[in-house]
């Protein structure tokens, strides 16, 4: 099994602060955080062995996400924020905690779609 530390890369998270009259997100502060990219757009990978399940997301079926990232449990990312990582611009659609084998929150699983 690979170590997440081996594949961590920096990402830029730009906070969505409001919505304009046309319904588009208005972005504010930018934060740099470490992340692990598990899935990129166009890639079809089986992640259940890596992600496992948690009480908040028991064996969730695949969604419409283009990318899946792992962020540290202390992340400041939220749904609708913009994440730039490895040349991709992604909008966060869901965030859920994942737990280690003793039930402690280990990291956040972030599901995102490519920004149009």
C-alpha positions in Angstrom: 0.0 0.0 0.0 1.4 3.4 -0.9 1.9 6.2 1.5 -0.2 9.4 1.0 2.9 11.4 1.9 4.6 10.2 -1.3 2.0 11.8 -3.5 1.1 15.0 -1.8 1.1 18.2 -3.9 0.3 21.7 -3.0 -3.1 23.1 -4.1 -4.6 26.5 -4.0 -8.1 26.8 -2.5 -10.0 30.0 -3.4 -13.0 30.5 -1.1 -16.4 31.1 -2.6 -17.8 34.0 -0.6 -21.1 34.8 -2.4 -23.1 34.5 -5.6 -23.5 37.2 -8.2 -26.9 38.1 -9.8 -26.4 35.6 -12.6 -25.8 32.8 -10.1 -22.0 32.5 -10.5 -19.7 32.1 -7.5 -17.8 35.2 -6.3 -14.4 34.2 -5.0 -12.4 35.7 -2.2 -9.4 34.6 -0.1 -6.9 32.1 -1.5 -5.2 29.5 0.8 -2.4 27.0 0.0 -2.7 23.5 1.4 -1.3 20.0 0.8 -3.5 17.5 -1.1 -3.4 14.1 -2.6 -5.0 13.7 -6.1 -6.7 10.3 -6.3 -8.7 10.8 -9.5 -8.3 13.2 -12.4 -10.8 14.1 -15.2 -11.1 11.3 -17.7 -9.7 8.7 -15.4 -11.9 5.7 -14.4 -10.4 4.2 -11.2 -11.7 2.1 -8.4 -11.2 4.0 -5.2 -13.2 1.9 -2.7 -10.0 0.1 -1.4 -8.3 3.5 -0.8 -11.3 5.4 0.6 -13.1 2.6 2.4 -16.3 3.8 4.0 -17.2 6.0 6.9 -20.4 6.5 8.9 -21.0 9.7 6.9 -20.6 8.0 3.5 -21.1 4.2 3.7 -20.0 2.8 0.3 -21.3 5.8 -1.6 -21.9 5.1 -5.3 -19.7 7.1 -7.7 -21.0 10.6 -8.3 -20.6 13.0 -11.2 -17.2 14.1 -10.0 -14.3 14.7 -12.4 -11.7 14.6 -9.6 -11.3 13.2 -6.1 -8.7 14.6 -3.7 -7.7 14.0 -0.1 -7.2 17.0 2.1 -5.9 17.2 5.6 -8.5 17.1 8.3 -7.7 20.7 9.1 -8.6 21.9 5.6 -10.5 25.1 5.2 -12.1 24.0 1.9 -15.9 23.9 1.5 -18.4 23.1 -1.1 -18.4 25.6 -4.0 -14.8 26.6 -3.4 -12.3 26.6 -6.3 -9.3 24.3 -6.0 -6.3 24.6 -8.4 -4.0 21.6 -8.4 -1.8 19.9 -11.0 -3.0 22.3 -13.7 -6.7 21.6 -13.0 -9.3 24.1 -11.9 -12.0 22.3 -9.9 -15.1 23.3 -8.1 -15.8 21.3 -4.9 -19.2 19.5 -5.0 -18.9 17.4 -1.8 -16.6 17.0 1.2 -16.8 14.1 3.7 -14.6 12.9 6.4 -12.8 9.5 6.2 -11.8 7.7 9.4 -8.8 5.6 10.4 -9.0 2.1 11.8 -9.7 3.4 15.4 -12.6 5.7 14.3 -10.6 9.0 14.4 -11.1 11.4 11.5 -8.1 10.9 9.2 -8.6 13.2 6.3 -11.4 14.8 4.1 -12.4 13.2 0.8 -13.1 16.1 -1.6 -15.2 15.4 -4.8 -15.0 18.1 -7.5 -15.9 18.9 -11.1 -13.9 20.7 -13.7 -14.6 24.4 -13.8 -16.3 25.2 -17.1 
